[in-house]
Amino acid sequence: MPKDNSIKSVLIIGSGPIVIGQACEFDYAGSQSARSIREEGIEVILINSNPATIMTDPSMADHIYLLPLTTKSIIQILKAHPQIDAVLPTMGGQTALNLCLEADEKGIWADFGVKLIGVDVNAINITEDREQFKQLLERIGVPTAPAKTATSFLQGKEIAQEFGFPLVIRPSFTLGGTGAAIVYKKEDFNELLTRGLEASPIHEVLIDKALMGWKEYELELLRDKNDNVVIICSIENMDPMGIHTGDSITVAPAMTLSDTTFQRMRDYAILMMRSIGNFAGGCNVQFAVSPDEKEDIVAIEINPRVSRSSALASKATGYPIAKIASKLALGYNLDELQNQITKSTSALFEPTLDYVIVKIPRWNFDKFEGADRTLGLQMKSVGEVMGIGRSFQEALHKATQSLEIKRNGLGADGKGYTNYEQIIEKLTFASWDRVFVIYDAIAMGIPLSRIHEITKIDMWFLKQYEELYTLEKEISNFKLETLPRELLLEAKQKGFADRQIAHMLGCLESQIHNLRIEMNINRVFKLVDTCAAEFKAQTPYYYSTFEAEIEKANGERYVHSESIVTEKKKIIVLGSGPNRIGQGIEFDYSCVHGVLAAKECGYETIMINCNPETVSTDFDTADKLYFEPVFWEHIYDIIQHEKPEGVIVQLGGQTALKIAEKLAKYGIKIIGTSFDALDLAEDRGRFSELLTDLKIPFPQFGIAETADEASALADTLDFPLLIRPSYVLGGQGMKIVINKQELEEHVINLLKTIPGNKLLLDHYLDGAIEAEADAICDGENVYIIGIMEHIEPCGVHSGDSNATLPPFNLGEFVMTQIKDHTKKIALALQTVGLINIQFAIKDDIVYIIEANPRASRTVPFIAKAYGEPYVNYATKVMLGVNKVTDFKFNPQLKGYAIKQPVFSFSKFHNVNKALGPEMKSTGESILFIDDLKDDQFYELYSRRKMYLSK
């Protein structure tokens, strides 16, 4: 039992909808925490308003409240559960900490006799209030940058006069660098100071001398109530100071830090953690180090909670920080807890890495027209990927292959920049694709010293890049027939994809793959074991690499793979890769449920994914986790190694679906709906023929491949027209145009950004109502799990619409058409598993917009609203274990549930905020109302008129 036996019931506060700066890493932390506390026989009550996450799944806690994160909701829960003893606010990011503080100030915790665990109020206040924090560091002798606090415009002006430029403005109590800015010139200061003061809830900013070009590091710490402290992970930012760590390429363990400086940094971090209050839990500390031989250290900030970096550090080391931090919050000491990977050693240890991890952020600037695409102190990325390799070069390549931005890695794909001015500009003003541009600069012959001078990226990293380019040049001198084995092995060890090597040699990817097999250069799988193989690890968490052969005494040559293949029947679930707008955490929810359902059916489950923030990449979700890019070459090698019964693609969004064609081509079984049916739904021409045969109406459309074809089509289809490229997710590139000029501009633009794509032109049903249905089908029976009506009219992307379950305004005649169409289409596509269909309703006629035979964004929302495990049922149907008719469906919903989109426009000034067919929301919350007289519904519905009056 826990050391504090008075705790019988804990309230965990979640982080709410996903926004830029606070993403699914807190879903991962919250899920781990809830499981960790329940293991101790303690009741868990959870509040979070996000329906798309695993964290709010009924299996995660004893009581889940999908309520807005307000003190009003907290009071409601505390009244309903007077047994709550303690609140844990450190798992829900800044949102949870701020709510916890507000409740404390209002005396709510005291009124209900609830104590804070995992952190104390003083620690939050000291670390968030920039002035208090600075004074504390001065008292304990930890160096800081020269800085002063301003609580008014005039004070700010005086400080700027004293320090000179460049300066950094950091608002107190904000998240993801909101309102923070670097001010290079006097003219920009007034506007940025005002913005900073407004962004801070207490209207306070810290103004400090900019440490531009200094190196940036982070340490992840854990501390127990006995004051034992362990450093779990050191993380080095490849990008120097001046770019938010959430937007930086980061590397673990730290690569360019001398041991003496690391020891000093450790001492400072431990001193800081011990001085901010008497609490047990996790902590993240950030430092700047001068890039000269003195290596001066300056403390930047400390966060007394789990953070984005904690999720990364957990996945990088295999040390489950949130899980252990929750146990410490209950009163355990580190030496009383078990190392979760070895199961035989103590948690009071510091992990050792015999591999390298590289994290690269994923941006979505294409969704924010007019956005400033340069990187700075304010975080702008929407997700991230992590690559694990035996070297920095291999990990860097695997991370770039995971991004899903149509690149195959660094260089060697014909997509690099070749314009000198453009390269210099992208290096000078840190661009989102700088990770690739550095390679292009080296390829162009720009000296490393010049690249270093511009970017201030450490020379060690630049030399690693240079080695990669030198190898590419060397390989390019050969032909497929003459390439030496040692060169091919070196390229694979440095992470080059078969596609890239094929590009260098001017041949096909499959030829390189065959050459590898011929030369016996095979991928081997290694354990992530926290202790560099010093102790035996029990956890099947793997990454791939390439090794030189070892020769035994008897002359036998071999390479050592640590992944043991069992005799059990296996299923692979493909994950959804990095989070982005249009494909978020809801697919992680579906993947996790798919894995759990396959386990229940007796399969050994294998997860492939590369997103460090998610529950699907937790090492104890599936029976085996391969932390690898969702990239053909890696997937195919894992399939060859494991020989599964089949692969589930319909739970991982468009990422996994894109792999379906290759799987079908290589004769690998796709579990559930066949590739042909998936392709039929995506191919507008074939799909419309199907609808015509079924006598189901759809808006008139045509397909164009050039601007001329589009213009000719417009004459027959009539404006307004909806234009979209095929095979994209989240409405990418969709637009409504009302005349020929707009049409031409958009078509030319699209063909430039997505060359070779077919464009679909639909007659847009102006003023129509939009609805969508999700269903489960076994090929013979169809069960509709939910029909939603959108409050916004047709033309606003379904992910950006407020969707009401069940519909509030559709007559019986319309509902009958929706049900009939859904069943007919699901059966005609021979769907086995989930399907989502979107409708436009005009003059009581239901038209089909599109059908997606896969898990959709709305499935978790419907499952939470009705309290039913629909993905579990759908997976069992896909596996052929059950028919739809085997399940006793019993949806429970009093009144209505509304899916409300949440936007992150505050991160992008001067951006076009108008909603349209291209999705822009980063997350969503759920709102339950008893009836349509509810004020919140009335307010949402009145906004509908605003869209219709356009």
N, C-alpha and C positions, 0 to 999 in steps of 0.2 A: 504493500500500500504506500501511497505517497507520504512523504515526511510531514506535510501539513494535513493532518487528518480532519481538520475542520471543514475542508473544501469538499462539498458533495455535489455542487451544481455550478457550472461555469457558463457565463455569457460570452460568446465570441462575436466581435464586431467585424463585419466584412468590409470590402472596399467599394461596393456599389458598381455602377456601370463602368465599362472600360473607356478610359480617356487616354490621350497621349500623356505619358508621364506616370500612368498608373494602370498597368495592364494585367494580364492573367497570371503574372508571378505571384500575385496576392491570392488568387484562386488556389494556386498550388500550395502556398503557405497555409492558407486557411483550412484546406482539405487535410493536409498533413497534421495540422494542429488538432483538428476535431478528432481524427482517428487516434492520435497520441493520447489525448485526454480521456477518451472513452475506454481505451485499453486499461486505464486505471480504475474502471468501474465508476467513473464520475459522469454525471448527466451533462450533456452539452446542449445549450440553447444558442441558436445562431440567428443573427439579423443580417440580411444582405438583400439589396433590391434587384440583383442581377439574375435574370432567369436562365442565362445561357451557360452558366458555370456548373461544374461538378460539385463545387462547394455547397450549392443550394439544393443538391439532390437529397431526397428523403433518406437515403442510406447513410448520409454523412453525420447527421446529428439526431438527437432525441426530439427536438422541436425546432422547426425552421420557420422563420418569419420573413416573408418576402415583402418587406415594408420599406418606405423611404428612410434614409439614414438621418433621422432627426431626433431631438430629445423627446418629442411627443411620442414617437414610436418606442423609444427606450422605456418611457414611463408606462406605456401600454403593456410592454412585455414584463416589466418588473411587477406590475399589479397582477398579471395573469400567473406569474411564477414567483411567489414570495420566497420560494426555497433557494433562489439564486444567491450564492455566497460571494462570488468573485466575478470580475470582468477582465478579459484578456483583450487589450486593444492593439497589440503590437503586430497582429497578423493582417490588418486591413489597410496598410499604407498610411499616408497622411490623412486620408478621409477619416479613418477610424480614430487616429490620435486626436484630430481636431474635435471630433464628436465627443470623445471621452473627456477632453478638457472642458468643453462647453457644459457637459453634464456635471462635471466636478464643480465648475463655477456656480452653477445653479443649485448646487447642494443635493443633486438627485442621488448620487451614490450614498451619501451620508444618510439621507432620508430613508433609504431602503436597506441600510446596513450592508452595502456591497463593498468589498475591498478590491483595490486594483492589484493585479498580479502581472509579472513580466516586465514592469516598468513602474516608475513612480512619477507623480505629477511634476515634481521638481526637475527630474531629468528631462522631461519633455520641454518644460519652460526654459531651462538653461540652454538646451541645444537648439531650440527654435528661435529664441530671442537673441539676435546677433550680438547685441551689446553685452548682455549677461555672459554669453559664451566667451566673448573676447576677454572679459575681465577674469573669468575662471582660468583660461589658458595662461594669462599673465601671472596669476597667483601660483599656478603649479609649475611654471617655468617651461611651458611648451611654446615654441616660437610661432608667431602668426604674422600675416602680412600687415603692413601699416594700414589701419582702417579706423573709421569713425562712424557713429550712428547718427542718422538724421530722422527727425519726426516731422519736419516741415520743409517746405520748398526752400526757404531762406537758409536754413541750416545746411541743406544740401549744397547750395551755391557756395557757401563759405568753405566747406570741406574741399570742394573741387578746386577752389582757388589755392588752397593750401597744398594739395597733393600734385596738381597738374595732371595732364592726360598721358597715356590711356588710363581709364578708371574702370572699375567693375561696380555695378549697382546690384545688390542682392536684397530683395524684399524678405522680411521675416514671415514665418508661418505659411510658406507656399510650397507647392509640389512640382517636381519635374522642371525646376528652374523658371516657373511662371513669373513673368515680369522682370527677370534678370537680364542684364545687358552689359556689353562692353562698350564704353564710350571712347572713341578714338579722337573725335574733334569737338571743340567747344560748342559748335553750332547745334550738335545733336543732343547736348546735355539736358536742356530744359524739358524736351519732350520725353526723353527716356527716364528722367528723374520723376516726372509726373506719373508716368506709366507704372513705375516701381512702387511709388507711394500708394497708388490706387490698388495695385495687385495685392498688397499686404493687408490682411484683415485688421491689423492694428496700426496701419499707415506708418510703418517704420521701415527704413532701408539701411543696410550697411554699405558704406562706400569704401572700397579698398583699392590700393595700388594694384594695377593689373600685373600678374606674374606671367606675362605672355611668354610663351616659349619654354616655360619650366615643364618638367616631366610630371605626370600625374599618376598616383598610385592609390589603391584601395586595399584595406585589410578587413576581413570578416572575422569577428570575434564572438566567442560565447563566454559567459561568466555565470558561476553559480553563487549561492548565498554564502558559501564559505570563502568567497573571493578567489576561487580557482579560475584562471582565465586561459583559454586556448585560442590560438590564431588558426582558423580553419583554412584560410586561403589568402595568398597575396595575388593581387590583380594589377597588371600594368596597363595603362592606357597607351596605345601606340600613338594616338593623337595627343599633342601637348595640351597644357592648360589653355582654356579659352573655348573648348568644345565640351558641352555637357557630357558627363560620363555615359549617359544613356544613348548618346549619339556618337560615341567614340568606338573605335575598334579596340577591343580589350584582349589581353593575353594573360593566361595563368599557367604556371606560376610566373612571377615577375622575371623578366629576361635580362634587363640591363642594370640591375641594382647591385652594388657591391655588398658583400656580406656585412661589413661594418655598418654601412648605412641602413641595411635592413634591420640589424639588431637595434640600432638607435630608434628606428621607426616603430618597431615592436614595443620598445620600452615606453615611447610616447603614447602609443595607442592604449596600452594597458593602464598607464597612468591616467589618461583621459577617461577611460571607461570606469575606472574605480572612483573617479572624483565627481561623476555627474549624478550620484544618488545611489542608494543602497538597493539595487534590484538585481534579479537574476533573469538572464535572457540573452538575446542576440543583439549585435551592434555592428554598424558599418562605419568605418573611419576613412576619411579621404585626406591625402597629403599631396603637397607639391614639393618637388625636389629640384634644386638648381642644376642646370645641365652642364656645369663646369666640374672640375676635379674636386672642388670643396664639398659638393653634394649637400648643400644646406637644405634642411627640412623645414617646411612650414605646414602647420595643420590647417586644413580648409574647413571641414565640418565633421560632425558625428551624428549618426541617426540611431536613436535607441529603439530600434524596431527591426524586423526583417525588411529587406529591401529588394529591389530588382536584382542587385548584385548577389543577394543571399540565394536566390533561385539559381543563378548562374554558378555560384560557388558550390552549392549542393550538388548540382549536376556535374560540375568539373571534378569534384573530389569524391563524390559518392557519400559524403557526410550529410545526412538529412537535417539541416540546420533548424528548420521550423519545428520538426518533430522533437528534437532534443531540447530546443528552447522552451517548448511547451512543458516538457517534463521538469525543466529547471524552475519554471514559473510556479509549478506545483510544490516546489520545495526540495526536489531531489538535488543531490550533488553529482557532478560529472563522473566521479569515480564509482558511483553506484549504478551507473547506466552502462548498457552494452553498446559496443560498436556495432552498428546495424549491418555492416557488410561482412565482417569476419565472424560475428556472433560469438566470438570467443575472447575478444579483448575488450578493454574498457573504452568508454567514450571520452575519457580524459587523455586525449592524445591529439597530436597535430598531424593531419594527413600529409603523406609524401606522394608526389606525382612522378611517375616515370613516363609521362606523356605530356603533350602540350595541348591546351585548348585555346581556340580563337573565337571570340564573339564578334559578329558583324551586325549592326542594326539594319532594319528593313524600313525604307521610307515609302510614302505614298503621295509624293508631291503632285503626281498627275491628277489627283482628285481635288487639288486646291488651286484652281486657276488663279494666276497672279501672285502665288505665294513666293516669298523670298526663299530660294532653295539653298542658300549658304547655311552652314552650321555654326552655332554659337552657344551661348550659355543657356538658351532656352531649348529644351528637348523637343524634337520634331518627329522622331521615328515612331512607327506604330507597332513594331515587333522586332524580333531579333532571331538570329540563327547561331548555332555553335558547331564548330568542327573540332573533332578530336584526332590527333595524329601523333606519330612518334617524334615529329620535329615541328618547329614553327611553320616551315614551308608546307608540309603536308596538311597541317591543321588549317592554315590560311586558305589553301586550295579547296579543302572540303567545305569550309564555311562559304566561300564564294560560289561553289556549286550548289549550295543549299538555298541560295537567295531567291531562286526562281525569277530571274529578271532576264532570261534568255541569254545568259552567259554560261560558258562551260568551265570557268575558272579564270585565272589571270592570263591574259594574252592568248595567243595561238587559237583564235577563233575568228579573226578577220573583222572584229568589231571595235578595235581600239581606236583612240583618237590619233589623228596624224597631223593636226594643225598646231604649230608651235604656240601661237598666241593663245589658242583655246586651252592648251595644256597648262601653260603658265598661269592663266587666269584661274583655272580650276584648282591649281595647287595653292595659289595666293589666297583666294577666298574659298576656304574649305568647302568642297562640294560633296554631295552625298556619294558620288562615285569615285572619290579620291583613291580608294583602295585599288581601283583599276588604273587610274590616271598615272599613278606613280610608275607602274609597269610600262605604260605607254611612253612616259618621259624618258625612262632608261632606254627603251627600244629606239627612241629618236636620237639618243646620244647625248642628252642633257647630263652633265656631270653630277655625280652623287652629292658633291659639295654644294652645288647650286640648289639641288632639290632640298637638301638639309637646311640651307640658308633660308629658303622660302617657307618650308613647312615646319621646321624645327623638330621633325621626326628624327629620333635617334639614328645615328649612322649604322648601328648594328642591324636594325630592321631594313634599312635601305640596301645594305650589303646582301641580306638574305634575298631580297627582290632581284638584285643584280645577278646572283648565282642562278636564279631560275631563268632569267633571260639568256644568260650565257649557255645554259643547257639547251634551251629551245633552239638557239642558233646552231649549236653543234649537231643536234638531231636533224635539223632541216637540211644538212649536207648529205644525208643518206636517203636511200630508197627503202621501201618495205623489205625487199629481198636482202639488203646489205646491212640493215640496222643491227649493231652488235647487242648481244644479250645484256651486257653490263650497263649499256646506255638506257635500254628500255627499263631495266630494273631500277636504275637511278631515277628516271622520270616518274615511275610509279611511286617510288619511296618519297619523292618530293611532291606527290599529290596531283600530278598532271593526269587529266582524264584521258581515257582511250580516244575520245572525240578530239581532244586537243592534239594528241600525238598523231592522229590520222590527218589533222589539218596541216601539221608540220611536214608530213610525208606525202601529202596529196593522195590519200587513199580513203577507204571506208572505215568507220568505227568498228564494224564487225570483223574486218581484217586484222585490226590491232588486237581485238579480243582473242581471235583465233591464234595469232602469233604468240600472245602471252601464254595460252594454254599449251601450245607446242613447245615453248621454251621453259615450261613449268614455272612461270612467274604468277603465282596464285595469291589472292588476297587471304591473309590470315586474320583471325579474330582474337583480340586481346581483352582481358578483363579490366574494368575500372574498379580497382580494389582498395583504394584509400591508403595502402601501405607499401606500395612499390614491391608487391609480392613477398614481403617479409613474413606475413602471416597468411594462412589459407583463407581465401574469400569464399563465402557461401552464395554471393549474389550474382545472378546471371545478367550482368550489365556490360555490354560489349561495344568495342569500336574496331574498325578494320585498319590494317596496315599491310605493308609488304616487307618481307625479310629476306636477307641473303640466306642461302642454304647452309646448314650446319652438317659437317661430316663426322659420322661416328667412327670408332676405332675399326669397325668391320668394313668401312668404306661406304656404308649406306648414307645417302644424303637426304635431309628432310628439313621442313620448316615447321615451327611449333604453333599450332592453333589452340587457343584455350577454350574455344566453344565446342562443347561435347554434344554431338547430335544423338538424341534419344530415339527409341523405337516407337514412341507415341505418335498418334495421328496429330498433325499440326495445322494451324491456320495462321496466316500472316495478315495483320491489319496494317494498311498503309496510312500513316498520319498525314496531317494537312500542312506540314512545314511552317514557315514563319507566319505570324499573325499579320493581317493586312486588312484594309477596308474591303469588305465584301467577303472575306473569309477569316472569321475570327474564332473566338474561343468555343463557339457552339459546335464546331466540328471536333474539337478536342473532347467535348462532352460525349459526342456520338461515338468516337473511337474508344473511349474508356468503357462505355456501356457495351460496345461490341465485343471488346476483349473479355469483359466479365461474363457476358452471355455465352461466348464460345467456351470459356472455362466450365460453365455450368453444364454444357453439352459434352464435356469430357475431352475437349481438345487441349493440346498444349498450345498456348497462345504466344505469338511473336509480334512485337510492335517495332515498326521502323519509323523513326521521326527524328527531326533535328532541331526542335524548338525547345530551348532550355527552360521556358517559363511554364510549361504545361504539366498537367497531371498524367497525361499519356506517357511522358518520358520520365515518370517517377520509376525508380528501379524495382518497386514491388507492385506495379499495376499489372503488367503482363508476366507470363512465366519467363520470357526472355525479352530483353530490350536491346535492340541494335540502335545505338545513337549514331545514325548515319544520314547523309543527304537523301531526300526523297528524289533520287536522281537515278536514271535507268541502270547505269553500270553497277552502282552499289546494290540496288535492289536485286538485280539479276544474279550477282555473285552470292548474295545471301540465300536466294531461292535455290541455287545450285547446291549450296552447302546444306541447307535444312531439308530440302525436298518436301514442301508442305502439300497438304491435300488441295489447297487453293489459296487465293489471295482475295481479301475483302477490299474493294476500292470505293464503295459507295458511301463510306462514313467520313472520308478525309477531304471532302470538298473537291474543288476543281483540280487541285494538286494531284490527288490520287487518281481521279478520273482520267487525267491526261496520260497516265501510265497504262491505262486499260488496253489501248490499241497495241502497244508493244507486247503486253502479256499475251493477248490473243494471237498475235503473229508468231510468238515463240511457243505456242501450244500450252501455255500455263493456264490452269483453270481459274476463271473469275467466279468467285462465290456470289450467288444472287443473280441479278439481272445481267444478261449477256452483253458483250461489247457491242454486238450488232444493234441491240435495242438502245443502248446508251448513245450510239452514234446516230441512230434514226431520230432520236429526240433532239440531238444537236444540229442535225442537217435539216435546215429549214425547208428545202425542196422536198425531201422524202417525207418529212413530218406533215407538210401541208397536203400531200397526196393521201396520206393516211387519214387526216381529218376529213378530206373530201369524201373518201370511201365511207367513213363513219357518219357522214352527213352532220358534222359538227362545224358551226361557223367560226371563222377566224378573220382578222382584219386583212384586207387585200394587201399583197406584198409583192416585191420583186427582188431579184438578186443582181448586184452590179459589181464589176471588178475594176471599172474606171470611172472617172468623173463624167465622161460622155454618156456612158451607159446609165449612170444615175440620173442625169439630166433628162434623157429620153423616157426613163421610167416615171419620172415625176409628172410628165404630161398625162399618163394614164391613171396614176394613183391618186392625184389631187393632194394639195397641201391641206393641213399640216402633215409633215412626214416624220416618222421616228426612224432614225438611222442607227444601226449598230453593227459592229463586227461580229462574226460568228466565233464560237468557242472562247468566250471570255466570261469572267465572273464579276459580280458586283457592278454590272452595268458599265464596265469599262468602255469608254469611247462612245457611249450612247448620247444622242442629242435629238431634240425636236427642232425641226427647221420649218420656217413658214414661207420662204421664197427661194428662188433659184440661186441668188447670190450666197445666202447662208448655206444652202445645200452644197454648192461648189467648194466653198471655203472648208467646210467640215470634211467632205469626202477627200479632198487633197491632203488635208492634215492627217486623217486616219490612215490613208494609204502610205503616208510617209512614216508614221510611227509603227504601224503593223503591216509591213509589206507582204504582199501575196495573200492577204486575207480577203475573204468574200464579204461584201457588205450587204446587209439586209435593209431594205426600205419598206416600212409598213405604213399604211395609211393610219394616222393617229386618230383614235376615237376621242375627239375633244369633249371634255366634260363627262366622260364615262366614270362609273364607279368601279373601283378595282377590288377584287376579292381573290383569295387563294385557298387551296385545300391541300392538306397532307393526308396521305393514306398509306396503308400497308397492304401489299398484295402478294399472294403465293402462286400467281399464275392462273388460279381458278376463282379464288374468292378475294373480295376487296372490302377492307374496313376503313372508312374515313375517320381518321383520328381527330380532325378538326377543320372547321371552315372559318376563315377570318375575313372580315370586311375592313377595308382600309378607310380611315377618316379622310385622308387626302385623296384627291381625284387621281384617276389613271394618268400616268406621265411622271409621277413622283416615284422613284425607285422603291420597290417593296421594302427594302432594308431601311429606308429613310421615312417610311410611313408609320403613323400610329395605327396599329392593327387591333381590331376588336374581336374577341372570341367570346361567345358565338356572335354572328352578325347581328346588327341592331336595326337594320333598315331594309332588309331584302325580303320580298314577299315569297309566298309559298311556291309560286310559279317559277321564280328565279332560282330558289333553293333546289327545287326538283331538277332543273336543268344542270345546276352545278354538280349535284350528286350523280346524275346520269352520265354527264360528260366525264367526270373523274373515273367512274367505274369502267366506262367503255375504253378510255385512253389507257388506263392501267393494264387492262387485259390485252388490248391490242399491242401494247409494247412488250407484252409477256414479262411484265415486271415481277421480280422476285425480291421483295424487300420494300424499301420506302420509295415514295414518289411525291413530288410537289408540283401542283399545277396552278398557274396564275390566269385569272379571268378578267375581262373588261365587260361591264354590263351597261348597255345603252338601249333605251326604249324597251326594257324588259327582255332583251335578247342577250344571251351569255356567249361572248366570244372567247376563244382561247388565245392567250398571249404566248405562253410557253409551257412546256412540261419538262421537269427534271427528275429522271428516275434515280434519285439518290437522297441521302439525308439532306435536309435543307436547314437554313438559318432558323426557321420557326419551330422545328421539332422539339428542342429543349423547352421552349416557351409553352407549347401545348402540353408537354409532359408535366411541367410544373403546375400549369393552371388546372389540369384535370387530375393531377396526382396519380399518373399512370406511367409505368416504365416502358414506353413505346419502342425505344431503340432496342431494349432487351428482347421484346417480342419479335421485332423486325429481323434481328440477327438470327434468332432461332428459326425463323421462316427461311432466311437466306441459306442457312446451313441444311435446310431440308429436314430438320428435326421435328418441326411443328407445322401445322396448317394454321391459317388465320382463324379457322373455326374452333381450334383447340383452346383459345383464350377466352376467359370470361371478362369482357371489357366492362368497367364500371366507373366511368368518368364522374368526378365530383367537382362541381363548380357552382357556387351560389352567386348569382348576378353575372358580372362580366369581368374578363381579364383584358387589360390593354397593354400591348407591347409598345413602349415609348422609346424612340431612338434618342441617343445622346451624341452631341457633336463636340469636336475639339477645335472649333474655329478660333478660340481665344489664342491659340498658339500661332496663328497666321494673321497678321494685320493686313489690311487692304485686300483680303481675298474675297472672291465672289461667293456669298453665302446662300445664293438662291438654290432651291432644291429642284431637281429634275430627274431624268432617267438614269443618271450616273450616281451611284451610291457615295455618300460622303460621311455617314455616321460611323463612329468608332466603337460604339457599344449600345446597350439598351437596358432599360429597367422595366419592371412589371408593375402594373397598378391594378389593384382589385377594387371594383365599385359594386355597390348593391343594385343600383338601378340607373337609368339614363337621366334621372333628375340630379345626379351628382354634379356639384359645381365644377369639378375638374374635367368631367366629360363635356359639360356645356362649353367650357372655355376652349377645349380642343376642337369641338365641332364648329364653333363660331369661326375658327381659323380656316376651316375648309372653304368658306366663302371667299377668303382672300385669294386662294389659289384659283377658284373657279372664275373670278372676275377678270382674269388676265386676258 
